[in-house]
Amino acid sequence: MPLLLDSDYAYLAEAGLEVIEDEPSRFLIFREFPLPAGLYVVAGAAQQAANVLYVVPPNYNTAGGDMFWVREPLERADGKAIPNVAGLGQDSRIHGSVEYRRWSRHWTSREWKPKVDDVRKIVDRIRWAFEYPDPLPR
């Protein structure tokens, strides 16, 4: 059984986003998800894209998640820490013997609208997290 709705797959194709699905684990993996220019590095080299794992809730599209996992060990180019990112073995997800690190985000001001929101909202949330890695003021 597919993880997403037919309209979600049409959007992903239109947006040029390639995904891999692991239906038993409910993993949706965005291959080469674009990163903001100049913000991230891996081992000192500029990083233009990352592989992102998202766990699709069983009650999709009535609920959206608040975290995702990243394969690459991203660091900020400016040397600042990335908040709410777990290290290896800390709530990681494994796919194809590759470990993905958790990025925990809580989109309280961007609530999920049941039966309205879809994979576009998931993509927007991931983009937002990469563009604004600093915590929001409380």
Contacts in CASP RR format, 6 or more apart in sequence:
PFRMAT RR
TARGET T0000
AUTHOR 0000-0000-0000
METHOD contacts of the structure
MODEL  1
MPLLLDSDYAYLAEAGLEVIEDEPSRFLIFREFPLPAGLYVVAGAAQQAA
NVLYVVPPNYNTAGGDMFWVREPLERADGKAIPNVAGLGQDSRIHGSVEY
RRWSRHWTSREWKPKVDDVRKIVDRIRWAFEYPDPLPR
1 23 0 8 1.000
2 9 0 8 1.000
2 21 0 8 1.000
2 23 0 8 1.000
3 21 0 8 1.000
3 23 0 8 1.000
3 26 0 8 1.000
3 28 0 8 1.000
3 56 0 8 1.000
3 60 0 8 1.000
4 12 0 8 1.000
4 28 0 8 1.000
4 56 0 8 1.000
4 60 0 8 1.000
4 118 0 8 1.000
4 119 0 8 1.000
5 61 0 8 1.000
5 118 0 8 1.000
5 119 0 8 1.000
7 118 0 8 1.000
8 118 0 8 1.000
8 119 0 8 1.000
8 120 0 8 1.000
11 118 0 8 1.000
11 119 0 8 1.000
11 120 0 8 1.000
12 18 0 8 1.000
12 19 0 8 1.000
12 119 0 8 1.000
15 123 0 8 1.000
17 30 0 8 1.000
17 33 0 8 1.000
17 123 0 8 1.000
18 30 0 8 1.000
18 31 0 8 1.000
18 32 0 8 1.000
19 28 0 8 1.000
19 29 0 8 1.000
19 30 0 8 1.000
19 31 0 8 1.000
20 27 0 8 1.000
20 28 0 8 1.000
20 29 0 8 1.000
20 31 0 8 1.000
21 27 0 8 1.000
21 28 0 8 1.000
21 29 0 8 1.000
22 29 0 8 1.000
22 95 0 8 1.000
25 55 0 8 1.000
25 93 0 8 1.000
25 95 0 8 1.000
26 55 0 8 1.000
26 56 0 8 1.000
26 57 0 8 1.000
26 58 0 8 1.000
27 53 0 8 1.000
27 54 0 8 1.000
27 55 0 8 1.000
27 56 0 8 1.000
27 93 0 8 1.000
27 95 0 8 1.000
28 53 0 8 1.000
28 54 0 8 1.000
28 55 0 8 1.000
28 56 0 8 1.000
29 51 0 8 1.000
29 52 0 8 1.000
29 53 0 8 1.000
29 54 0 8 1.000
29 95 0 8 1.000
30 51 0 8 1.000
30 52 0 8 1.000
30 53 0 8 1.000
30 54 0 8 1.000
30 123 0 8 1.000
30 126 0 8 1.000
31 51 0 8 1.000
32 49 0 8 1.000
32 50 0 8 1.000
32 51 0 8 1.000
33 49 0 8 1.000
33 50 0 8 1.000
33 51 0 8 1.000
33 52 0 8 1.000
33 126 0 8 1.000
33 130 0 8 1.000
34 48 0 8 1.000
34 49 0 8 1.000
35 47 0 8 1.000
35 48 0 8 1.000
35 49 0 8 1.000
35 50 0 8 1.000
35 74 0 8 1.000
35 130 0 8 1.000
36 130 0 8 1.000
36 131 0 8 1.000
37 48 0 8 1.000
38 46 0 8 1.000
38 77 0 8 1.000
39 76 0 8 1.000
39 77 0 8 1.000
39 130 0 8 1.000
39 131 0 8 1.000
39 133 0 8 1.000
40 46 0 8 1.000
40 47 0 8 1.000
40 50 0 8 1.000
40 74 0 8 1.000
40 75 0 8 1.000
40 76 0 8 1.000
40 77 0 8 1.000
40 130 0 8 1.000
41 47 0 8 1.000
41 74 0 8 1.000
41 75 0 8 1.000
41 76 0 8 1.000
41 77 0 8 1.000
42 72 0 8 1.000
42 73 0 8 1.000
42 74 0 8 1.000
42 75 0 8 1.000
43 73 0 8 1.000
44 75 0 8 1.000
46 77 0 8 1.000
47 72 0 8 1.000
47 74 0 8 1.000
50 70 0 8 1.000
50 71 0 8 1.000
50 72 0 8 1.000
50 74 0 8 1.000
50 130 0 8 1.000
51 70 0 8 1.000
51 71 0 8 1.000
51 72 0 8 1.000
51 100 0 8 1.000
52 68 0 8 1.000
52 69 0 8 1.000
52 70 0 8 1.000
52 71 0 8 1.000
52 126 0 8 1.000
53 68 0 8 1.000
53 69 0 8 1.000
53 70 0 8 1.000
53 71 0 8 1.000
53 93 0 8 1.000
53 95 0 8 1.000
53 100 0 8 1.000
54 65 0 8 1.000
54 68 0 8 1.000
54 69 0 8 1.000
54 122 0 8 1.000
54 126 0 8 1.000
55 65 0 8 1.000
55 68 0 8 1.000
55 93 0 8 1.000
57 63 0 8 1.000
57 64 0 8 1.000
57 65 0 8 1.000
61 114 0 8 1.000
61 115 0 8 1.000
61 117 0 8 1.000
61 118 0 8 1.000
62 114 0 8 1.000
62 115 0 8 1.000
63 112 0 8 1.000
63 114 0 8 1.000
64 112 0 8 1.000
64 117 0 8 1.000
64 121 0 8 1.000
64 122 0 8 1.000
65 112 0 8 1.000
65 122 0 8 1.000
66 104 0 8 1.000
66 105 0 8 1.000
66 106 0 8 1.000
66 107 0 8 1.000
67 102 0 8 1.000
67 103 0 8 1.000
67 104 0 8 1.000
67 105 0 8 1.000
68 102 0 8 1.000
68 103 0 8 1.000
68 105 0 8 1.000
68 126 0 8 1.000
68 129 0 8 1.000
69 92 0 8 1.000
69 93 0 8 1.000
69 100 0 8 1.000
69 101 0 8 1.000
69 102 0 8 1.000
69 103 0 8 1.000
70 85 0 8 1.000
70 100 0 8 1.000
70 101 0 8 1.000
70 103 0 8 1.000
71 98 0 8 1.000
71 99 0 8 1.000
71 100 0 8 1.000
71 101 0 8 1.000
73 101 0 8 1.000
74 82 0 8 1.000
74 85 0 8 1.000
75 82 0 8 1.000
76 82 0 8 1.000
76 133 0 8 1.000
80 133 0 8 1.000
80 134 0 8 1.000
82 103 0 8 1.000
82 133 0 8 1.000
83 133 0 8 1.000
83 134 0 8 1.000
83 135 0 8 1.000
84 103 0 8 1.000
84 104 0 8 1.000
84 105 0 8 1.000
84 135 0 8 1.000
85 101 0 8 1.000
85 102 0 8 1.000
85 103 0 8 1.000
85 104 0 8 1.000
86 92 0 8 1.000
86 101 0 8 1.000
86 102 0 8 1.000
86 104 0 8 1.000
87 101 0 8 1.000
87 102 0 8 1.000
88 99 0 8 1.000
88 101 0 8 1.000
89 99 0 8 1.000
90 101 0 8 1.000
90 102 0 8 1.000
91 102 0 8 1.000
92 99 0 8 1.000
92 100 0 8 1.000
92 101 0 8 1.000
92 102 0 8 1.000
93 99 0 8 1.000
93 100 0 8 1.000
93 102 0 8 1.000
94 100 0 8 1.000
103 129 0 8 1.000
105 125 0 8 1.000
105 129 0 8 1.000
107 125 0 8 1.000
107 128 0 8 1.000
110 121 0 8 1.000
110 125 0 8 1.000
110 128 0 8 1.000
112 121 0 8 1.000
END
